[in-house]
Amino acid sequence: MENIMRHICVLFITLLLVSNIYGQEKFTKDLSLKQALEIGLNNHPEVQKSRQKIELNKGRFFKDISPPPLNVSISNEFIPSGSGLSNFDERTFEITQGFEFPTIYFAKGSRANSEIKASEYGFEQTQNSIKTQIKKAYFNAQAKQMLLKTAEENLQIASDFYKKAEIRYNVGEGSNLELLTSKTQFTEANAMISLAKREYHTALNHLNFILGYNLEVDFQNIKFSDSLAYIKMSLTLDELINKSLLTNPALKKANTELESSEINKSIASMSYLPSFNASYLFQSRNSNNGYYGFRLGLSLPLWFMFDQKGKVQEANANYMINTYELQNIKNYIVQSINNAFVDFVNDDIQIQLYKNELLPQAEEIFKTANLSYQAGEISYLEFLQAKFTTINTRTNYIKSLYDFKEAIINLEESTSIILE
C-alpha cells in the first residue's frame, strides 16, 4: 500500500512539474519583428476592441433599416355590466404595422454602410498605431541589449586593468593613485552593468506588455532576429505627403464620417415627410365570425417648427464639425510627416557622422592608447580618457541607431506607408 501511495505521489509531482514547464511559455526563441507584429496584432486589447466596433456597426445596419415592432391587439367590447369577459358583443383582433417614409430606410442603410466603412478604417488606424508601439518596443529592447553588451565589455576592460594595476602596485611599478583610480572605475563599471540590466529588463517587460503576450520573459536567452543596423534610405518629403493623403486611414475615416454626416442631413430633411401605419382586423359580432377590416393611417409632423427643425439644425452643425475635423486631420498629418522627416534627415546625418568618422576614430584612439599604456608610454589617466571616449562613442552610436529607426517608424505611422 505504501509503495502504491509513493508511486502516486511521484506521478503527481512529475505531472505538476511538466504542466508548469509547458504552462509557462518563455521568450527563449529568436523573436523576429514579423513574429512580434503577428503576436501583438492578435493579442492586443485595443486591436480586439477596434475589431468589435466593426461588428457593432454591422449590427446597427440591421437596426437602422428595421421597421418598428408589429403591434398585435385583441379587444372584447360591449360586455353587459356584471357579466364575464366572455359575454362580449364584439371581439376585434387587430395587427398594426407602422413604417417611416420608404426613402428614409434607403438613407439609413447608406449611413450604416458609411459607419461600417469608417469603423474599418478606424481598425486599420488602430493596427498602425499598435504596429508603431510594437516596433518601437522591439528595437528599444534590442538597443538596451546592445548597451548592456557594451557595459559588459567596459566591465571586462575595467576588471583587467584593475588586476594589472594591483600587480603593478605590488611590484612597485604603479602608483597608489593609479590603483585607486582603476578600482573606482571597476566599481563604476559594475554599477553601470546593474543600470544597463535594469533598463534592458524594463524594455523587455514593456515589449511583453505591448504584445499582450503575458509570458514569462527569459532575459538571458531572447534573441532579436531583425537588426537595428543602419540601412540607407532615399526619401522625398513631397512624395511621402502626396502618398499619405491618398492612403492614410485616418483621412479615409474622416472622409467617410463626413459622408455619413451628409446622409444624416438628408435623413433630417426627410423627417418632414409623413410616416405610415397599416392595420388588418378580424371581428366577431353577435357570435357571427368572418368580419374583417383594413385601416391605413398617416402621422403628419405638424410640430415641425420644433422637432424637425431641431433635427435639421443639428445635422447641419454636425456636418460642418466633420468638415472642419477633416481639414484638421489633414493639417495634422502633413505636420506630423514634416516633423518626422526632419528627424529622419537629422538622424541620418548623425548616423553617417558616427559610421564614417567618430566610431572609427574612437576605436583607433582606444587601440593606440591600450598599446601605449602596455608599453608604459602613457599614464593610466591618459588611457582612462581614451577609454571614456570609446565607450561614450559606442553608446551614443547605439542610441543614434535607435533614434534613426524611431524616426523611420514615426514616418511610417504618419504616412501609413511601409518604408522598410
N, C-alpha and C positions, 0 to 999 in steps of 0.2 A: 504493500500500500504506500509505504514511504517512497519507494522508487518511482511509483506512478506519479505521485504528487511532485516529486523532484523533476521528472521529465516534463510535466505540465508547466511548472514554473519556468524551466529553461525555455520551453517553446514559447510561452507568453512573452518573456523578456526579449527573445530573438525577434518575434513579430513586432514588438514595440519599437525596437531599435531600427528594424527595416522600414517600418512605416514612418518613423521620424526622419530617416535619411531621405526617403523619397518624398516625404511631405514637405520638406524644407528645400525647395529648389534654390540653387545659388547661381550667382553670376560667376561661373567658373569657365565658361567657354568664351571664345572670341566673340566680341559684340561688334557687328558692323553697323554703320549708320542706317542702312536699309532695314536691318532687323529691328533696330531701336524705333524707327518710324512706324513699322508694322505693329510692334508691340504697343506703342503709345496710342496710335490711332484706333486700335482695337479695345484698349482698356481705359483710356482717359475718360472721366465722367463728363467733361464738357462736350466731348465728341458724341457720347451717348445721348446727352441731353439735347444737343442740336439735332441729332438724327430723329429723336422723338417729336421735335417740333414739326418736322415734315409730316409725320403720321397724324399729328394734331390737326394740321391744316387740311389734310386729306379727309379727316373726319368732319371738319367744318364744311367741306364742299357738300356732302350729303345733307348736313343740317340746313345749309342755306337754301338748297333747291327743294327742300321738303315742304309740302303744303301743311297747313295747320292740321291738328288732330281731327279725326272723324268723330262727330258727336252723334250718339245714339240715345234716344229717349223713348219712354213709354208712359202714357198717362191714362188713368181711368177717371172719367168725368160724369157729372150728373148722377151722383150717388145720393139716394134719399137719406135724409137725416136719420141717424140711428141704425142704418144698415151697414153690412160689412162691405169691404172693399170690392168684393166680387160682384156686388149688386150694382154694377155700373150700367149706364145707359149708352155710353160711348167710350170706346177704347181706341187710342191712337198710338201707333208705333212709328217713330219718325227717325230717319237717317239724314243728317245735315253735314255738308262739307263746304268749308269756306276756302277761298283761294284768292291770292293777290292778282293784280293785272298781269297777264301772261309775260309781257316783256320784262317784268321785274325778275322773273325766275332766270331768264337768259342772262340778264345783267349780273345777278348774284352768282351764277355759275362762272361767268367770266372773272368776276372779282375773286372768287375762291381759287380759280386756277392761277391767277396772278399771285395770290398769297402762298400757294404751294410752291410756285417757282421762286418767289422771294425767300422762302424758308430753305429751298435747295441751295440757293446762292449763299444764304447765311451758313448753311452746313459746310459749304466749300470754304467760306471765310474762316469758320472755326477750325477746320482742318489745317488751313495755312497758319493760323495763329499757334496751334499746338505743335505743328512741324517746326516752327521757329523756336519755340521753347525747347523742344527735344534736341534740335541741332545745337543750340547754344549750350545746353546742359551737357551734351555728348562731348563737344570739343572743349568745353571748360574743364570737364573731368580729365580729359586727355592732357590738357595744358598743365593741370595741377599734378598729374602723374609725372610729366616731364620735369616740372620744377622739383618734385620730390627726388627724382633721379639726380638732378643737378646738386641738390642739397646733400645727397648721399655721397656723390663724388667729392664735394667740398669737405665732408666729414672725413673721408678716407685720406685726403691730402693733409688735412689738419692733424689727423692721428699720426700719419707717417712723420710729419715734421716735429710733432711734439715728442715722439720717441727719439728722433735724431737729435733734437735739442737737449734731451736728457743725457744722451750718450756724449754729446759734445761738451756739456757742462761737467759731466763726471770725469772726463779725461783732461779737462782744463782748457779746451779749445773754444767753448762758448761762454757767454756771459749770463749772469743771473737774469738780466733784463730780457734776453732772448728766450730763456726758459719760461719766464713768467708770461711773456707775450704769446708764445706758442701754446701754453696751457690755456690762456684766456681764449685764444682762437679755437682751440679744441672744444672748450665748454660752449662757446657761442655756436659752433657748428652743430653740436648736439641739440642746442635749443632750437636752431633753425630746422633741424630734422623733425623735431616734435611739432613745430608750427606747420611745416610742409605736410606732414602726415594728417594733421587735423584738418587742414584746408582740403586735402585730397579726399578724405573720408566724407567731409561735408559736401563736396562736389558730387561724389558718388551717391550719397543719400538723396541729394536733390534730383539727380538723374533718375534714380529709382522712383521717386515721388512723381516726377513728370511723366514717366512711363505708365504710372498707375499700376505698377507691377507688384509691389508689396513683397518683394523677395528678400531673403537674407543675402546681404552683399558680402562676397568673399573678396576682401580688399587686396589680397596678395595675388590672386590668380586671374583677375579680369584683364583682358587684353582688348584694345581698340583696333579693329581691322582697318578702319579708314584713317588716313593720316592727316595730321594738322599741317603738313608740309605746304609750302608756298607753291601756288600754281599761277602762272602769268595769265591774265585775262585782259582782253581788249573790249572795252565797253564804251558806248557813247550815251550821253545824257538824253539827247533828243529822242534817240531810238527807244530807250527804256521808257520814257514818258509816253510816247505815242503807242507803244505796245500795251502798256499798262492801262491806258484809257479805253482800250478795246477789250481787255481780258480780265480786269480786276473784278473779283466777285463782289466786293463792297460797292463798287459803282453799279454793277449789274443789279444788285439787290435794291439800291436806292432808286434806280430807273424803274424797276418792277413795282416798287412801292408807290412811285409817282403814278404809274399806270393804274394801279389799284385805287388810288385816291381819285383819279379822274373818273373811273367807273362809279365810285361812290357818289360823285356829283350827279351822274345820270340817275342813279337809284334814288337819290334825294329828290330830284326833279320829278321822278315818276311817282313819288308819294302823293302828288296832287291827283293822280288817277284813282278811280274808284276800285274797290275790292268787291268780290262777289261771294255769294253763298247760295247753294242749291240744296233743296230738301226733297226727299221722297217719303210719302206717308202711306201706311196701311191702316185702315179703320174698320171698326166693328160698331154697328149701330142697331140697337134694339135686337140684339142676338143675330143680326144679319152680317155675315162677313163678306169680304170681296170689294169693299170700297178702297180706293186708293186716291192719292193726290200728289201734286208736284208744286214746289214753291221755289221761285228764283228771286234773290234779293241783291241790292246794291248797298255798299257802305260808302257814303259820299263824305269827303273831307271838308265839311262845312267850316271847321275851325282852322282852316289853312293858315290864317294870319298868325297862329301860334305854333302848332306842332310842325307843320310842313315848312313854314318859313324858317324855323329854327334848324331843321334838318339841312336845308339848302345852305344856310349861312355857315353851319358847322362844317359841311362837306367842302365848301369853297375855301374856308380858312385852312382846313386840313390839307387841301391840295396845294395851297401856297406854302404851307410849312414844309411839305415834302419837296417842293420846288427849290426852296432855299437850302434844305438839307442836302439835296443832290449837288448843288453848287458848292456847298461847304465841304462835302466829302471829296469832290473833285479837287478843290483847292488843297485840302489836307494831303491827298495822295501825291500831288505834284510837289508840295513842300517836303513831304517825307522822302520822296525819291531824291530831291535836290540835296537834302541833308545827308542821306545815306551815301550818295555818290561822292560828296565832298570827303566824307570819312574814308570811303573806298580809295580815292585818289591819294589822300594824305598817308593812309596806312600802307599803300603800295609803294610810295616813295620811301617811307621809313624802312620797309622790309628790304628794298633794294640797297639802301644805305648799310643796313646790318649785314646782308649777304655779301656784298661786294667789298666793303671796307672795314666796318667796325669789328665784325666777328673774326675775319682772318687776321686783322691786326692784333686783336686781343689774344688770340691763340698763339701768335708768333711772340708776343711780349711774354706770355707765361712760359713758353718753351725756352726762350732765351734766358729769362730770369731763373728758371729752375736749374739750367745748366751752369749759369754763372754762380748761383748760390752753392751748388755742389762743389764747384771749383774754388770756392772761397773768395770770389771776386766781388760779391756784393753782400751786404748785411741782410739779416733776416727781415728787418723792417722794409728794406727795398724789395725783397721778394714778396713780402706781405702786400705791398701796394700793387705789385703786378698781379697777384692772385685776386685781390679785390676787383681789379679792372676786368679780369677774365670772367669771374663769377657774375659780376653785375651785367656784363655784356651778354652772357649766355641767358641770364634771367630775363633781361629786357627783350632779347630776341624772341624768346618763347612767348612773352606777353604780346609782342608785336605780331607774332603769328596768329595768336588768338584774336587780337583786335582786327586784323585783316579778315580773318574768317567771319568774325561777327559782323563786319561791315558788309560782306557779301550776303550773309543771312538776312540782314536788315534790308538790303536791296531786294532780295527775293520776296520778303514779306510785303514791302511797299509796292512792288510791281506785280506780284503774283506770277512771276516768271522764274522758272528753274534755270539758274545760271551755271551750275556745276553738274 
